Amino acid sequence: MTLGRRDAFLYLAAATLGSFGLGVAAFYLNFLYRSLGYDGVALGALVGAAALGVVIGAVPAATIARGRSRRTVILSGGVLAAFGLAGLVVFAAFVPLFLAATLFGLGGILASSSGAALLADATAAGARSSRFGQQIALGTMAAFFASALAGVLAAPVAAFLHADPNDTIVLRVLVAGGGICAALSALPVLLIGSVPVAGRALDAPRRYGLLARFLAVEVVFGLGAGSFLPFTNLFFAERFGVPFAALGVLLGVIAVAGSLGALAHGRFLARRFGAVPSVVGVVLGSVPFAIVAAFASDLSIVVAALALRAWLMYGSSATWNAITFSSFTPRERAGVNAIAALAWSAGSGVGAVISGAIRGAVGPAGYTVNLLTLVVFYMAAAALILLFFRAHVPSGDVGAVTLPAPDSAA
């Protein structure tokens, strides 16, 4: 028995449900931290704690999948993430909140690494860029609806609880509601075939050398992303005074732009120009829009710039995932995804703490520095991709020596 299209579509359904629920929770999580009195470095540390959980969970995620089905690992990770999110809703002291966020990240990497590997296993090599594009597009569309819904939920929930929308009790209920929605993603996962992972692996020198190059790129991307992206909601709220309801719409616009880019990149750009050139091109193309968002004072210009940046970057992420998974065998994919996520999250966590310290020192003006930091690291990541992978041809699929797609124009 092997995984097929049905399993891929079931996982896409599960990932979409999860994205919707976690989108609602994530919308309010930073505001919950702030309502509990955490800001600056402390807020950055709590955001970075989830990344620490990814670091801790990377080794288990890399080893637990061997001989087990993807479905079992996805469900196990989901249970751990649920306990972590429950802790974020219940606790108020810094240490238990930090530990809960860490557990949430640990469970998340177990589930997402096996889920992404499942999607790769169930998809032909030449179609992976498009398939990962579909996953990102569905996830970001779910995030759009989550943001739009979350933005208007605060007022009625606050009225029901006879509290202010910014009160801790209201924010806890909203985060918890998102977590409950995310838990529904377990239903499609239960219908996925239970197929133990087996098969060959690349020879060790080749595997470790290739992995080191991918990890270097992930760390640099993570440093750039962590410096701004986890704080986008606070950026709009603190710099422009955007209320919850309007904030949901703005984040939704950015998410929709990203979903369209995810669909377009794998289907058109990667097939025409090759995966590596198209990834490098759109990463560099996103830089001017981040710079505009850093300095513009008009809200509409900032939203448009960040939406165009997302349109480019979400698409490149799908193709980059396809390159990564096609470069390793099915036996290695969950582990590679976990270790790559570890590298990205380690960089993201460091970036989040540093950016929090910057904003704590200079206030809302620190967001300009955060965006410029993102620009510098994204340009460095593009340079590394070009240096390491310009002649790379993925050959991780069993029985394949070379793959004409997705890493070539053929």
C-alpha positions as CSV (number, residue, x, y, z in Angstrom):
1,M,0.0,0.0,0.0
2,T,1.3,3.5,-0.9
3,L,0.1,7.0,-0.3
4,G,-1.8,8.6,-3.2
5,R,-3.8,11.6,-4.4
6,R,-6.6,10.9,-1.9
7,D,-4.2,11.1,1.0
8,A,-2.7,14.3,-0.4
9,F,-6.1,15.9,-0.6
10,L,-7.1,14.7,2.9
11,Y,-3.9,16.3,4.3
12,L,-4.6,19.5,2.4
13,A,-8.1,19.6,4.0
14,A,-6.6,19.0,7.4
15,A,-3.9,21.7,6.9
16,T,-6.5,24.2,5.8
17,L,-8.7,23.6,8.8
18,G,-5.7,23.9,11.1
19,S,-4.6,27.1,9.4
20,F,-8.0,28.6,9.9
21,G,-8.2,27.7,13.6
22,L,-4.6,28.7,14.4
23,G,-5.1,31.9,12.3
24,V,-7.8,33.0,14.7
25,A,-5.7,32.1,17.7
26,A,-2.5,33.7,16.4
27,F,-4.4,36.9,15.5
28,Y,-5.0,37.6,19.2
29,L,-2.0,35.8,20.8
30,N,0.3,38.8,20.8
31,F,-2.4,41.0,22.2
32,L,-3.0,38.4,24.9
33,Y,0.7,38.5,25.9
34,R,0.5,42.3,26.0
35,S,-2.6,42.3,28.1
36,L,-0.7,40.1,30.6
37,G,2.0,42.9,30.8
38,Y,4.6,41.4,28.5
39,D,6.3,43.7,26.0
40,G,9.7,44.3,24.4
41,V,12.2,41.6,25.2
42,A,9.6,39.5,27.2
43,L,7.2,39.5,24.3
44,G,9.9,38.6,21.8
45,A,11.0,35.8,24.1
46,L,7.4,34.4,24.2
47,V,7.2,34.5,20.5
48,G,10.6,32.9,20.2
49,A,9.6,30.1,22.6
50,A,7.6,28.4,19.9
51,A,10.7,28.4,17.8
52,L,12.6,26.9,20.7
53,G,10.0,24.1,20.8
54,V,10.8,23.5,17.1
55,V,14.5,23.2,18.0
56,I,13.8,20.7,20.8
57,G,11.4,18.7,18.7
58,A,13.5,18.5,15.6
59,V,15.4,15.4,16.6
60,P,12.3,13.5,17.7
61,A,10.6,14.6,14.5
62,A,13.5,13.3,12.5
63,T,13.6,9.9,14.1
64,I,10.1,9.1,15.2
65,A,8.8,8.7,11.7
66,R,11.1,5.8,10.8
67,G,9.0,2.7,10.6
68,R,5.8,4.6,11.6
69,S,3.0,6.0,9.5
70,R,2.8,9.7,8.7
71,R,-0.7,9.7,10.1
72,T,0.4,8.5,13.6
73,V,3.1,11.1,13.9
74,I,0.8,13.9,12.7
75,L,-1.9,13.0,15.3
76,S,0.7,12.7,18.1
77,G,2.1,16.1,17.3
78,G,-1.3,17.6,17.1
79,V,-2.1,16.4,20.6
80,L,1.1,18.0,22.1
81,A,0.4,21.2,20.3
82,A,-3.2,21.3,21.7
83,F,-1.8,20.9,25.3
84,G,0.6,23.8,24.6
85,L,-2.1,26.1,23.3
86,A,-4.3,25.2,26.3
87,G,-1.4,26.3,28.5
88,L,-1.2,29.6,26.7
89,V,-4.8,30.2,27.4
90,V,-4.7,29.2,31.1
91,F,-1.4,30.5,32.5
92,A,-0.4,34.1,33.2
93,A,3.1,33.8,34.7
94,F,6.0,34.1,32.3
95,V,7.7,30.7,33.0
96,P,4.6,28.5,32.4
97,L,3.6,30.6,29.4
98,F,7.1,30.2,28.0
99,L,7.0,26.4,28.6
100,A,3.5,26.2,27.0
101,A,4.6,28.1,23.9
102,T,7.6,25.7,23.7
103,L,5.3,22.7,23.9
104,F,3.1,24.2,21.2
105,G,6.1,24.6,18.9
106,L,7.3,21.0,19.6
107,G,4.0,19.5,18.8
108,G,3.7,21.7,15.7
109,I,7.0,20.5,14.2
110,L,6.1,16.8,14.8
111,A,2.8,17.3,12.9
112,S,4.0,19.6,10.2
113,S,7.2,17.8,9.3
114,S,5.4,14.5,8.8
115,G,2.5,16.3,7.0
116,A,4.8,18.0,4.5
117,A,6.6,14.7,3.9
118,L,3.3,13.0,3.4
119,L,2.3,15.6,0.8
120,A,5.7,15.0,-1.0
121,D,5.3,11.2,-0.9
122,A,1.8,11.4,-2.4
123,T,2.7,13.7,-5.2
124,A,4.8,13.1,-8.3
125,A,8.2,15.0,-8.4
126,G,7.2,17.3,-11.3
127,A,4.0,18.3,-9.6
128,R,5.3,19.1,-6.1
129,S,5.9,22.8,-6.7
130,S,2.2,23.2,-7.7
131,R,1.0,20.9,-4.9
132,F,2.9,22.9,-2.2
133,G,1.6,26.0,-3.8
134,Q,-1.9,24.7,-3.4
135,Q,-1.2,24.0,0.3
136,I,0.1,27.5,0.9
137,A,-2.8,29.0,-1.1
138,L,-5.4,27.1,0.9
139,G,-3.6,27.9,4.1
140,T,-3.4,31.6,3.4
141,M,-7.0,31.8,2.2
142,A,-8.0,30.1,5.4
143,A,-5.9,32.7,7.2
144,F,-7.8,35.4,5.3
145,F,-11.1,34.2,6.6
146,A,-9.6,33.6,10.0
147,S,-8.3,37.2,10.1
148,A,-11.6,38.7,8.8
149,L,-13.6,36.6,11.3
150,A,-11.3,37.2,14.2
151,G,-11.3,40.9,13.7
152,V,-15.0,41.2,14.2
153,L,-15.3,38.6,17.0
154,A,-13.7,40.8,19.7
155,A,-16.7,43.1,20.1
156,P,-19.5,40.5,20.5
157,V,-17.4,38.3,22.7
158,A,-16.5,41.3,24.9
159,A,-20.2,42.3,25.1
160,F,-21.2,38.7,26.1
161,L,-18.5,38.7,28.9
162,H,-19.3,42.3,29.9
163,A,-15.7,43.3,29.4
164,D,-13.5,45.4,27.2
165,P,-12.2,43.9,23.9
166,N,-8.6,44.3,25.2
167,D,-9.3,42.5,28.5
168,T,-7.4,39.3,29.1
169,I,-10.5,37.2,29.6
170,V,-11.8,38.2,26.2
171,L,-8.5,37.5,24.5
172,R,-8.2,34.1,26.2
173,V,-11.7,33.1,25.0
174,L,-10.8,34.1,21.4
175,V,-7.5,32.2,21.4
176,A,-9.2,29.2,22.9
177,G,-11.9,29.3,20.2
178,G,-9.3,29.3,17.5
179,G,-7.6,26.3,19.1
180,I,-10.9,24.3,19.2
181,C,-11.4,25.0,15.4
182,A,-7.8,23.8,14.7
183,A,-8.5,20.6,16.6
184,L,-11.1,19.7,13.9
185,S,-8.2,19.2,11.5
186,A,-7.7,15.7,13.2
187,L,-10.8,14.4,11.4
188,P,-9.4,14.3,7.8
189,V,-6.1,13.0,9.2
190,L,-7.9,10.0,10.7
191,L,-8.9,9.0,7.1
192,I,-5.4,9.0,5.7
193,G,-3.9,5.6,5.0
194,S,-1.6,4.2,7.7
195,V,1.5,3.4,5.7
196,P,4.9,2.8,7.5
197,V,7.8,4.8,6.1
198,A,10.5,2.7,4.6
199,G,13.0,2.8,1.8
200,R,16.6,3.8,1.0
201,A,18.6,6.9,2.0
202,L,21.3,8.9,0.3
203,D,24.9,8.1,1.1
204,A,25.9,9.9,4.3
205,P,28.5,12.4,2.9
206,R,26.2,13.5,0.1
207,R,23.2,13.7,2.5
208,Y,25.0,15.7,5.1
209,G,26.7,18.1,2.7
210,L,23.4,18.8,0.9
211,L,21.6,19.2,4.2
212,A,24.2,21.7,5.5
213,R,23.6,23.9,2.4
214,F,19.8,23.9,2.9
215,L,20.2,24.6,6.6
216,A,22.4,27.7,6.0
217,V,19.7,29.1,3.7
218,E,16.9,28.4,6.3
219,V,18.8,30.1,9.2
220,V,19.2,33.3,7.1
221,F,15.6,33.3,6.0
222,G,14.5,32.7,9.6
223,L,16.6,35.6,10.9
224,G,14.9,37.9,8.4
225,A,11.4,36.6,8.9
226,G,11.6,36.6,12.7
227,S,12.6,40.2,12.8
228,F,9.2,41.4,11.6
229,L,6.6,38.9,10.4
230,P,5.4,37.6,13.9
231,F,4.7,41.2,14.8
232,T,2.8,42.3,11.8
233,N,-0.5,42.7,13.7
234,L,1.3,44.9,16.4
235,F,2.9,46.9,13.6
236,F,-0.5,48.0,12.2
237,A,-2.0,48.5,15.7
238,E,0.9,50.5,17.2
239,R,2.1,52.5,14.2
240,F,-1.3,53.3,12.5
241,G,-3.8,52.7,15.4
242,V,-5.7,50.1,13.4
243,P,-8.6,48.6,15.4
244,F,-9.2,44.8,15.6
245,A,-12.0,44.7,13.0
246,A,-10.0,46.6,10.4
247,L,-6.8,44.8,11.3
248,G,-8.5,41.5,10.3
249,V,-9.3,42.9,6.9
250,L,-5.8,44.2,6.3
251,L,-4.1,40.9,7.3
252,G,-6.6,39.1,5.2
253,V,-5.7,41.2,2.1
254,I,-2.1,40.3,2.6
255,A,-3.0,36.6,3.0
256,V,-5.0,36.6,-0.2
257,A,-2.2,38.2,-2.1
258,G,0.1,35.5,-0.7
259,S,-2.2,32.7,-1.7
260,L,-2.4,34.0,-5.3
261,G,1.4,34.1,-5.5
262,A,1.7,30.6,-4.2
263,L,-0.6,29.3,-7.0
264,A,1.1,31.3,-9.7
265,H,4.8,30.6,-8.9
266,G,4.8,26.8,-9.2
267,R,2.4,26.7,-12.1
268,F,4.0,29.4,-14.3
269,L,7.4,30.9,-13.1
270,A,9.1,27.7,-11.8
271,R,8.1,25.7,-14.9
272,R,9.3,28.4,-17.3
273,F,12.5,29.7,-15.7
274,G,13.5,26.7,-13.4
275,A,12.9,26.5,-9.7
276,V,16.2,28.0,-8.4
277,P,16.2,31.1,-10.7
278,S,12.6,31.8,-10.0
279,V,13.0,31.5,-6.2
280,V,16.0,33.9,-6.3
281,G,14.3,36.3,-8.6
282,V,11.1,36.7,-6.5
283,V,13.0,37.0,-3.2
284,L,15.0,39.8,-4.6
285,G,11.9,41.3,-6.2
286,S,10.2,41.4,-2.8
287,V,12.9,43.6,-1.3
288,P,11.8,47.0,-2.7
289,F,8.2,46.4,-1.3
290,A,9.6,45.7,2.2
291,I,11.6,48.9,2.0
292,V,8.5,50.9,1.0
293,A,6.6,49.4,3.9
294,A,9.4,50.4,6.3
295,F,9.3,54.1,5.4
296,A,5.8,54.9,4.0
297,S,3.5,56.8,6.3
298,D,0.3,56.2,4.3
299,L,-1.6,53.0,5.5
300,S,-2.9,52.1,2.1
301,I,0.6,52.2,0.6
302,V,2.0,50.1,3.4
303,V,-0.7,47.5,3.0
304,A,-0.2,47.4,-0.8
305,A,3.6,47.0,-0.4
306,L,3.3,44.2,2.1
307,A,0.6,42.4,0.0
308,L,2.9,42.5,-3.1
309,R,5.8,41.3,-0.9
310,A,3.6,38.4,0.3
311,W,2.5,37.6,-3.3
312,L,6.1,37.1,-4.3
313,M,7.4,35.4,-1.1
314,Y,4.6,32.9,-0.6
315,G,5.1,31.6,-4.1
316,S,8.8,31.2,-3.7
317,S,8.2,29.2,-0.4
318,A,6.2,26.6,-2.3
319,T,8.9,26.1,-4.9
320,W,11.6,26.0,-2.3
321,N,9.8,23.3,-0.4
322,A,9.5,21.3,-3.6
323,I,13.3,21.6,-4.2
324,T,14.0,20.5,-0.7
325,F,11.8,17.5,-0.6
326,S,12.7,16.3,-4.1
327,S,16.4,16.4,-3.0
328,F,15.9,13.7,-0.4
329,T,14.4,10.2,-0.3
330,P,11.0,9.5,1.3
331,R,12.7,7.9,4.3
332,E,14.6,11.2,4.9
333,R,12.0,13.8,4.2
334,A,10.3,14.2,7.6
335,G,13.7,14.4,9.3
336,V,15.0,16.9,6.7
337,N,11.8,19.0,7.1
338,A,12.2,19.0,10.9
339,I,15.8,19.9,10.8
340,A,15.2,22.6,8.3
341,A,12.4,24.0,10.4
342,L,14.8,23.8,13.4
343,A,17.2,26.0,11.5
344,W,14.6,28.4,10.3
345,S,13.0,28.6,13.8
346,A,16.3,29.1,15.5
347,G,17.0,32.0,13.2
348,S,13.4,33.3,13.6
349,G,13.6,33.1,17.4
350,V,16.8,35.1,17.5
351,G,15.4,37.6,15.1
352,A,12.2,37.9,17.2
353,V,14.1,38.6,20.5
354,I,16.4,41.1,18.9
355,S,13.5,42.9,17.2
356,G,11.6,43.0,20.4
357,A,14.6,44.6,22.2
358,I,14.8,47.2,19.4
359,R,11.2,48.2,19.7
360,G,11.4,48.2,23.4
361,A,14.2,50.7,23.2
362,V,12.9,53.0,20.5
363,G,9.2,52.4,20.3
364,P,7.1,52.0,17.1
365,A,10.0,53.5,15.1
366,G,11.7,50.2,15.7
367,Y,9.5,48.5,13.1
368,T,11.4,50.4,10.4
369,V,14.6,48.8,11.7
370,N,12.9,45.4,11.8
371,L,11.8,45.6,8.2
372,L,15.3,46.7,7.0
373,T,16.7,43.8,8.9
374,L,14.3,41.5,7.0
375,V,15.6,43.1,3.7
376,V,19.2,42.5,4.6
377,F,18.8,38.8,5.5
378,Y,16.5,38.0,2.5
379,M,19.1,39.4,0.1
380,A,21.7,37.3,1.9
381,A,19.5,34.2,1.6
382,A,19.0,34.8,-2.2
383,A,22.8,35.0,-2.6
384,L,23.3,31.7,-0.7
385,I,20.6,29.9,-2.9
386,L,22.4,31.1,-6.0
387,L,25.8,30.1,-4.7
388,F,24.8,26.7,-3.4
389,F,22.0,25.5,-5.8
390,R,22.4,27.1,-9.2
391,A,23.5,23.8,-10.7
392,H,21.6,21.6,-8.3
393,V,19.3,18.8,-9.7
394,P,17.1,17.0,-7.1
395,S,17.4,13.2,-7.2
396,G,15.8,12.0,-4.0
397,D,13.0,10.0,-5.5
398,V,13.5,6.2,-5.5
399,G,14.5,5.0,-8.9
400,A,15.2,8.5,-10.2
401,V,18.6,9.6,-11.2
402,T,17.7,13.1,-12.4
403,L,14.4,15.0,-12.3
404,P,13.5,17.4,-15.1
405,A,11.1,19.2,-12.7
406,P,10.8,21.1,-10.5
407,D,14.4,22.2,-10.6
408,S,14.9,22.9,-14.3
409,A,13.1,24.6,-17.1
410,A,12.5,21.3,-18.9
